[in-house]
Amino acid sequence: MRIRFETLSKSFDELKVLDRIDFDEEISTLAIIGSSGGGKSTLLRMIGGLIEPTSGRIVMDGQPIKEKGADLLKYRRSVGFVFQQNGLLKHLSAIDNITMPLVKVHGMDRDKARDQALHLLKQFGLEQEADKFPYALSGGQSQRIAIARAVAPNPGILLLDEPTSALDPEYTIEVLNMIRELKEAGMHFIIVTHEMGFARNACEHTMFLSGGKIREYGKSENLFSNPQSPELRKFLATLLEWNVKK
């Protein structure tokens, strides 16, 4: 998938989050890293068509993301999105959380949608959780079901916004392993993450955001082993000093 940013900016009142960034690359699996407040989640939401740029535009595979109307709705339906909090509907079982959007949003026949949901639950080792409600699921199970829900309609790209930030280490591993399985199955994704090991080893490319700018972009192994910008060197050195996953 080719992604292009054309002098892309985003401000919230007087706060400039992204400042005239340009980018044009073919990506398959991309990690976006950087300090808190650097614009990572804002950029991901703009890629997903959830918020509008203040100026500039995003072009996906040659098609600009529209800012409103039926074209924007159609685009959003082609994207899978997973947030920090899983967003499961508390009054629905795991399988119904996957089934309902397929029926209500994508117009799929209910029986076919339920078969698709059950197939995904089996694929990711969650079949035993199919009839459980969110309160009865672990954090890792809930987030994996949220990912299954996002990939159920076979989106063109999956966007993940810090999907492990609220999880204990053991559940973090479960979720990251699931995302790696999706990669191996050919799913294109962009992930905002504080898990540097995952960014380095499971994502083909990494983008480092700082101060509203793309400071570095490239093959993940090269970016981590030989950072070029002082901002990235400082960012990685701080993490290593305290041995913190950021």
C-alpha positions in Angstrom: 0.0 0.0 0.0 1.4 3.4 -1.0 0.9 6.2 1.5 1.5 9.9 0.7 1.4 12.9 3.1 1.4 16.3 1.3 2.4 19.1 3.6 0.2 17.6 6.3 -0.5 19.6 9.4 -2.8 19.3 12.4 -3.4 21.8 15.2 -5.8 21.8 18.1 -6.5 25.4 18.9 -3.1 26.9 19.4 -1.3 23.6 19.8 0.4 22.4 16.6 0.7 18.6 16.7 1.9 17.9 13.2 3.8 20.5 11.2 3.8 20.3 7.4 5.1 16.7 7.0 5.7 15.1 3.7 6.0 11.4 3.0 5.6 9.1 0.1 6.4 5.4 0.5 5.1 1.9 -0.2 4.5 0.2 3.2 3.3 -3.2 4.4 4.0 -3.2 8.1 4.9 0.1 9.8 5.6 1.0 13.4 5.2 4.7 14.5 7.3 5.5 17.6 8.2 8.6 19.6 7.6 10.3 22.9 4.2 11.0 24.3 2.6 14.1 22.7 4.6 13.7 19.5 1.6 13.3 17.2 1.6 9.5 16.7 -2.0 8.8 17.6 -3.2 12.0 15.8 -1.4 10.9 12.6 -2.9 7.4 12.9 -6.5 8.8 13.3 -6.0 11.0 10.2 -4.8 8.0 8.2 -8.0 6.3 9.4 -10.2 9.2 8.3 -11.4 9.8 11.9 -10.1 13.4 12.1 -9.4 16.0 9.4 -6.0 17.6 8.8 -5.8 21.3 9.5 -4.0 21.6 6.1 -2.5 19.3 3.5 -3.8 15.9 2.7 -3.3 12.1 2.8 -3.4 10.0 -0.3 -3.8 6.2 0.0 -3.0 4.1 -3.1 -3.5 7.1 -5.3 -6.8 8.2 -3.7 -7.0 11.2 -1.4 -8.9 10.7 1.8 -12.1 12.7 1.6 -13.0 14.9 4.5 -16.8 14.2 4.5 -19.7 12.5 2.8 -20.2 9.0 1.3 -16.7 8.7 0.1 -15.3 9.2 3.5 -17.7 6.6 5.0 -16.7 4.1 2.3 -13.1 4.7 3.1 -13.6 4.2 6.8 -15.3 0.9 6.1 -12.1 -0.3 4.3 -10.0 0.3 7.4 -9.7 -1.8 10.5 -9.0 0.2 13.7 -8.0 -1.0 17.1 -7.7 1.5 20.0 -5.8 1.5 23.3 -9.0 0.4 25.1 -10.6 -2.5 23.3 -14.0 -0.8 22.9 -16.0 -4.0 23.2 -19.7 -3.5 23.8 -20.3 -4.7 27.3 -23.8 -6.0 26.7 -22.7 -8.3 23.8 -20.8 -11.6 23.9 -17.4 -11.9 22.3 -18.9 -13.5 19.1 -21.6 -10.9 18.9 -19.1 -8.1 19.2 -17.5 -9.4 16.0 -20.8 -10.3 14.3 -22.8 -7.1 14.8 -20.5 -4.7 12.9 -20.4 -7.2 10.0 -24.2 -7.1 9.8 -24.9 -3.5 10.7 -22.0 -1.7 9.0 -21.0 -4.0 6.2 -24.4 -5.5 5.3 -23.3 -9.1 5.7 -25.9 -11.8 6.1 -26.2 -12.6 9.8 -25.5 -16.4 9.5 -22.5 -15.7 7.3 -21.2 -13.0 9.7 -21.5 -15.4 12.6 -19.6 -18.1 10.7 -16.9 -15.5 9.9 -16.7 -14.5 13.6 -16.5 -18.1 14.8 -13.7 -18.8 12.2 -11.6 -16.0 13.5 -12.2 -17.0 17.1 -11.0 -20.5 16.3 -8.0 -19.2 14.3 -6.7 -17.2 17.2 -7.4 -19.7 19.9 -10.4 -17.8 21.4 -13.2 -20.3 20.6 -13.8 -21.0 24.3 -14.4 -17.3 24.9 -17.1 -17.0 22.1 -20.1 -16.7 24.5 -18.3 -14.8 27.3 -19.2 -11.1 27.9 -16.4 -8.6 28.3 -16.4 -8.6 32.1 -15.5 -12.3 32.0 -12.5 -11.8 29.7 -8.9 -11.0 30.5 -7.3 -7.9 29.2 -5.4 -9.9 26.6 -8.5 -11.8 25.5 -10.5 -8.6 25.2 -7.9 -6.9 23.0 -7.5 -10.0 20.8 -11.2 -10.1 20.2 -11.1 -6.4 19.4 -8.4 -7.2 16.8 -10.5 -10.1 15.4 -13.4 -7.7 15.1 -11.3 -5.2 13.2 -10.0 -7.8 10.7 -13.3 -9.6 10.2 -14.4 -7.5 7.2 -11.0 -8.1 5.5 -9.8 -4.4 5.6 -7.3 -3.1 3.2 -5.2 -1.9 6.2 -5.3 -2.4 9.9 -4.5 0.6 12.2 -3.5 -0.1 15.8 -3.2 2.7 18.4 -1.0 1.4 21.3 -3.0 -1.8 21.6 -0.9 -3.1 24.5 -0.5 0.0 26.5 -3.1 -1.0 29.2 -2.0 -4.7 29.4 0.3 -6.6 31.7 3.4 -8.2 30.1 1.9 -11.6 29.7 -1.1 -10.3 27.9 1.0 -7.9 25.8 2.8 -10.9 24.4 -0.5 -12.6 23.5 -1.6 -9.5 21.5 1.8 -9.0 19.8 1.9 -12.6 18.8 -1.6 -12.3 17.3 -0.5 -9.2 15.3 2.6 -11.1 14.1 0.3 -13.9 12.9 -1.7 -11.4 10.9 1.5 -10.1 9.3 2.5 -13.6 8.3 -1.0 -14.0 6.7 -0.3 -10.9 4.6 -2.2 -8.2 6.5 -0.9 -4.7 6.1 -0.9 -2.7 9.3 0.4 0.5 10.9 0.9 0.4 14.7 1.6 3.1 17.1 3.5 1.3 19.8 5.8 1.7 22.8 7.1 -1.9 22.3 10.4 -1.3 20.7 11.3 -4.9 20.3 8.1 -5.5 18.3 8.7 -2.4 16.2 12.3 -3.6 15.5 11.7 -7.2 14.9 8.1 -7.5 13.5 7.6 -4.4 11.5 9.3 -3.9 8.2 9.6 -0.1 8.5 9.6 2.3 11.5 8.8 6.0 11.6 10.0 8.2 14.4 8.0 11.3 15.2 9.2 14.1 17.3 8.2 17.8 17.6 5.5 17.3 15.0 8.0 16.2 12.3 9.1 12.8 10.9 12.6 12.8 12.1 13.5 9.4 10.8 12.0 6.7 8.6 13.5 3.5 7.2 14.0 -0.2 7.6 13.4 -1.0 11.2 16.6 -2.9 11.9 18.7 -0.1 10.3 16.8 2.6 12.2 17.3 1.0 15.6 20.9 -0.1 15.0 22.1 3.1 13.5 19.9 6.1 14.4 20.8 9.2 12.5 19.0 12.1 14.2 20.0 13.4 17.7 16.3 13.2 18.6 16.1 9.4 18.0 19.5 8.8 19.6 18.3 10.6 22.7 14.9 8.8 22.7 16.5 5.3 22.4 19.3 6.1 24.9 16.7 7.2 27.5 14.8 3.9 27.1 18.0 1.9 27.5 19.1 3.8 30.5 15.9 2.9 32.5 15.2 -0.3 30.6 11.6 0.9 30.1 9.4 -0.2 27.2 8.3 3.0 25.6 
